[in-house]
Structures are given as C-alpha cells and as structure tokens.
Amino acid sequence: MTTHHNANATATSLTAASATRAASRRTVLKSAAAGIAVLAAPALRAQAGPKVRIGYWPVAAGLPFFVAVEKGYFKEAGIDVEPLKFAAAQQIMEAMLAGRSDGSANGTGSANLGIGEIAQPGLFKIFATNPSNAKFVLDEFIVPKDSPVKAVSELKGKKVASGPGIQNMTLARTMLERAGATGATVIELPIGQHIASLVAGQVDACYTLEPTGTIGRMNGTTRVIEAGVVARYILGDPMAPWHGGAASLTSEFLKKNPEVSKKYIAAYTRGIQLVRTAPDDARQYLKGYTAIEGALTAEVPLTLYMLYNEFKPADVAYFQKFYDLFTEKGVFDRKVSVDSLLYRG
C-alpha cells in the first residue's frame, strides 16, 4: 500500500538521519530552511542560562505554552525561552532531531514524536499531553452546511480531505474504514484550506482539527457531523482520552540542564493551571500564535491537559493503543512504548 510505503520511507530516512549525525543534521537543517517558515516570536530576555528553543504548531492546543510566554511565567523563573513557529508538527520533530529545537509545545502530534523516537531512541521525554474526546473537542469530521450527509458512515465513495502529515492521514483513513465508509478517497490538504475546499465543492467532507469546525459554524458555511472521532473509532470509546499532542523536552537538554528543565516544566505547568482554572482569561493568548482572534477566541473548544505525574495506568493504556495503531499500519517499524517516553521528574 502507498500509505505503508510512504510511512516506512519516512521512518527509514529519519533512522538514517540519526545514524549519520553531522551530515544528516545539515540535510534536515537545509530542508527545514528551504521548505518551512520558522518564525521566532520575540525571545524573552532573562538572566544568564541556556536559551530554551521550543517548537510549536499554531493550534489551540498549544495554549498553555502561549500563556506561559505572554504572562511572563518563564521570565519570572529566570528562563530565556525562544518560541519557534513551524508549519507542521513533523517539522518540530525534525528540528528536535537536528538539534535546532529543545522541545515541543502541546499540540505537537504525538505520532510525529513517535517517529522521532524510532529515528533516535531516547530523543525526548513527554511531560504533558493534551487529551481530547467527544466532550473536550479537537478532532472532527465536517461537511458543507447543506450537505445531506449526517454521519461518517455516509461518506462511502466520497472525497475527504485530511490535515497534513502521517498522523492525520493515517487516522482519517482508519476512521473512515472503521465507520464503514468504504471507497472514500482521502487527500492531504492544509487545515487552513478545509472550509474553502468544502465551499468550492472540491471535497465532500474533511477530517479536521479545531478551530476549523467553529469557524465554519460561525460563518454559516459548514457543520460538524461528528466530533471526538479518534476517541470513538480508534480508542473504542467517545469519552476516552486521545493523547494526540504532547509537550516535551529533548533528553539531551534535560541531561545538560536539569535545574533549568525543572524550572521550565514548573513554569509551563502554571500555564496549564491557568487554562484549567481561568480558561476565559487564558483564551486571549491564542491571538498572535494561532489564526484564532476576535469572537472566535471565546467560541473555540479547548482540550484537556495531563501532566506526567497525573497519568494513571488507564491513561497510559489509551495512549499506547493510539501508538499501536501506527505500528499496525506500518508507520512505526517497531512498537514504541509510551511508558518509556514519559518524563519522571
């Protein structure tokens, strides 16, 4: 299958990259520079110490990181944090492999990180995830407002767009298959183009991530046919936690800077706590880091957040079930143990 071939090629090329070190790092650097706009937000000036370079994807799930930067939590901890904006989650992982980023913010695809672990075992540790489900929505299938389609199962033979990258594409194909939507064609399309492609009639539906569904609902062009779809079709329970994104630090940074790492995680945790306890106050910090602004800021749903010391066996098991899908589909060329990836403090 093409999916398997492409996935294996990705993992193999990354494995080769880690093996040849200097040369590969130059290659990844060049590809990143050529194909990606990496925009550094203004770095916070802090006391002496290493600069902590954190890659983020401009999605709502990164909110705790944006809060910690904008509220000055990192600065108060004496940490110089440089936010690095990437066009796709895969590129954040590539930057970590290349030694150009010291970690990832929430919202970075967990499966993309898993590919990095296969390429360079022990590359990073996850200290927080952003689980979502049918109640705390991130993922959904949407259709044009006037479409007769009312369920995912009715997308048989239809043209369905999916967000970019191996995580999104694998999930979209598998969910359609498990919903009984046989013969559906899945095409890769940047999430920012999903609503326009539906309005233009180029596709019949999209597997997308928030805030797309909220934008379409608010401008009267699209509607959600089902939300929390990964929890239902991949994990088997609409209310199960899908750990689709994760905040991490590289093992190299953790080893070289143990005290700074602890301070960074503590400051990041303050960002998570603000999102949990005062979401309306936190939401304003989506502006500038994502395409979310104006009335949309108050409407877009927020995911949950889970810290490394809050994981229960059931949470690890659901996270593992998600990772095992990628082994089953040939995206991972070996089983990746979630438990071994969690930060221990």
N, C-alpha and C positions, 0 to 999 in steps of 0.2 A: 504493500500500500504506500501511496505517496506520503501520507502522514508519518508512517513509521520511518520511511527513508529520510525525510527531512529532519525529523526529530533526532534520529540516530546520527545524522550528519552534524547537527548542531552540537550534540553531546561529544561526538568524536573530535570535532575541531577544537572544542574547548579543552578536552583532555590533552590533545596535542599541544595546545597553547600553554597549559600549565607545565608540561614536560620540558619545553624548550625555553622556558623562562624569558631571558632578556629579549630574544628575537620576537617571541610571541607577544611580549608586552608592548613592544614597539608597534607590532601589527594591530593589536587591539586599540592602541592609542591612535594610530593613523585612521582606522576605520571609524572610531568614535569622533575624531576631529572632522573627518570628511562628511560623515552622514548624519551627525547629530548636532543640534544646537544645545550646548551645555551652558546654561545661563546661571551664573553665580549671583545669588542675592547678596546685598551688601553684607560683608562679614562683620561680625560683632567684634569690636576691639576689646580685648581682655588682657589680663596680666600675662606674664611670661608663661609659656607652656606650649605644647603641640597644638596646631590647628586641627580641629576635628572636621573632616570633609564628609558631609552626609548627602548621599544621593536621594532625590525624591521625585516622584511622579506627580503631576499636577491634578490629583484627585482628592475628593472629600475625605477619604480615609487617612490622609496624611495630617489631619487637623491637629493632633497633639504636638507634633513637631513644629508646625507653624505657630501654634500658641506659645510654645517654649521659646522660640526665637523672638517673636514680637512682644511678648510680655517681659522679656529680659531674664527669664529663668536661667538660661545658660550663662549669661553675662554675670548675674548675681553669684553664680557658682565659680566664677573666675575662669570660664571656659570660652575659648575662641572657636566658634562654630561657623563653618562656611557651608551654607545650603547650596547644593548643586542640582539644578533642574534638568531632568532628562526627558526625552520624547517617549520612551518606552521603558517598562520595568526590566526587560532583558539587558538594556544598556547600563542600568545601575549595577547589575551583577557583573557585567563585563568590566566596568570601571573598578569594581572591588577586586576582580581577578588581576587587573593590570596594576594594582597598587595606586590608583588615582582617586579612590574613594575609601573612606574608613568605615563605611557602613551604609545602611539603608533606613529610610523613614517608613512608618506604617503606610500601607497602600502599595508597597513593592510586592509584586506577585511571588507568593511562596514557592510555586513550582519553578519560577525563574531562578530563585535562590538555590533550589534543589539541584538544578543543572550545574550551578557553580560549585556545589559540594562534590558532585561527581567529577568535575574537571580538576578540582584541587581539594581533596579531602581535608576537612578541618579548617576550611576557609573562614568561617564566621560562626557566631553564636546569636541566636534569636532571643531577645529579651522582652518583646511584646508582639502580640498579633492583633489583628482587627477582625474578629469573627462576625459573620453576618448570617442571617436566616430570613424566614418569611416575615418576622416582626422587625428586625433591625436590618433594613434592606440595603443591599449594594448591587446585587445582580438581578436581571430581569429579562424577559422577552417582551418586546414592544412591536406594535403594528400600526399602520395608519389609522386615524380616528374612525374612518368609515369602513374599515375592513370587516368582512363577515367573520373572520377568524376569531374564535373565542377561547381556544385552548391550544397549548403547544402541540398536542396530538394532531391538530388540524393542519399542521404545516407540512404534511406529506407532499412531496414533489415541488415544494416551494423554494424560492431563492431567499436564503437567510444570510444576513451579514453578521459578522462577529468582530469583536475588538481584535487588535493586532497581537501577535505573539503566540508562542506554542501553548501557553496556559489557556488563553481564551479560546483558541481554535479547537484544542483537544476537548475542552469542556463543552463547547457548543455542539460539536459532532456527537459526543457521547450522550448528551442530554436529549437531543432530537431522536437519536436511536432508541433510548430507553423510554421515551414518551410515545413511541410508536409512529413517529413522523418519518416513515421510510421514504427514501428517494429525494430527500431535501438536499439542496446544493448549498454548501457553506462557503462564503467568500470572506476574505480578510479585508477589513476596512477600518481606518482610524475612527475612534469613537466619536470624535467631533463632527464626522460626516454622516452619522447614522440617521439623524432626523431628516436631513436634506435628501438622503438617498430614498427614504420612505416616501417623502412628499413628492419626489420626482418619479416615483413608481419604478425605480431601478431595482429595488428588492421588495420582498413581501413582508419581511419581518427582520428584527435584529435581536441578537443576544448582546446585551449592552450592560453598562455599569452606570450607577447614579453619578452625576445628576441628570443623565440623559432623559430618563423617564419623567422626571419632574419638569424639565424644560419643555418637553413635548406636551405634557398635560397642561402646563400653564399657558402655552401659546396656542393651544387648541388644535394641534396637528397630529398627535399620536396618543395612543393609550397603552397601558400595561396589560398584557393578558395573564401574566403570572410573574410574581416576584419571589425571591428566595429560592430560585430554581436549582442551584447547586446543592443546597441542603436536601431538597426533595429527591432529585434524580441521581445525585452522586452519593450522598450520605444516607439516603433512605428515610429521612425524617425532616419535614419542613422547618422544624424548630431546632434541628441540630446545628452546632456551631461550625460554620465553614471558615477555616483559618486561611483565607485566600490571600492575605497580605501580611507582611511582617517587618518589624523594626529590628535591625541587627547592628553589630559591630564586628569588624574582622578580628580573627583570633590574634593576628599579628599586633593590631592596635591594643587589644586587651592585655596581651603579654607585656608589651613595651611600656604601656601607660596604665597600670592597674588603678591608681588613685584617680586619675582624670576620668577613666572609664566609669568608675563608681559614681563620681560627681555628675557625669553626663547622664547616666541612667536615672539618677535621682532627680535631676532637673527635668528630664523627659517625662518621668512619672508625674511630676507636678502638672505638666501639660495634659496628661491623661486624666488626672483628678479634676482639672478644671472642666474638661469636656464632659465628664461624668456628672459633676455637681452643678455646673452652671453652663449648660450647653448653649443657651441663648447668648451668653456673654462670649463664649468661645467661637461661635459661628462667624463673627465679624472677621476673624483672621483667615477665612477661606479666600477673601479678596486679596488679589495680588499674587497668590500662589496657585490659584486654580481659575477656571473660567467662571466661577460662581460669584455673583455680585448682585446688588440691588435686592429686589423682592425674593429672588431665588435663594438668597442666603438663609432666610427664615424657613423655607419650604423643604430644602433638600434633606432626605433622611440621613441619619448618622449611624455608623456601625457601632458595635461594642468594642471594647479593648480589653485584652487579657495580658497581664504581666507574667513573667516567667515563674514567679512564686505563687501564682494563682491557679496554675494548671493542675487539674485533677486527672486521675487515670482515664476517665471517660473523655476528657478534652484531648489528651494525647492520642487516644484511640481514634477519635474522629479525624484528627489532623493526619494520623497515619493512614487512615482509609483514603483520604484525599490523595496523599502521596502515592499510595499503592496503585491508584488508577493510572498514574503516569508510568509506573513500571509495567503494568499490564498492557498499556498501549505502546510500549517501546520507546517512550520519550526519555525515560530513565533507563540506562542499560544495566542497572542493578538496583536492588532495593535500598532505599535511603531511610535510615532510622531517624524519626523525628526526635525521639528522646535524646539522642546523642547531640542534636543541634541546639538544644535549649541551654541558655545561659544558667549557670548555677549560683552566681553571686560570689 
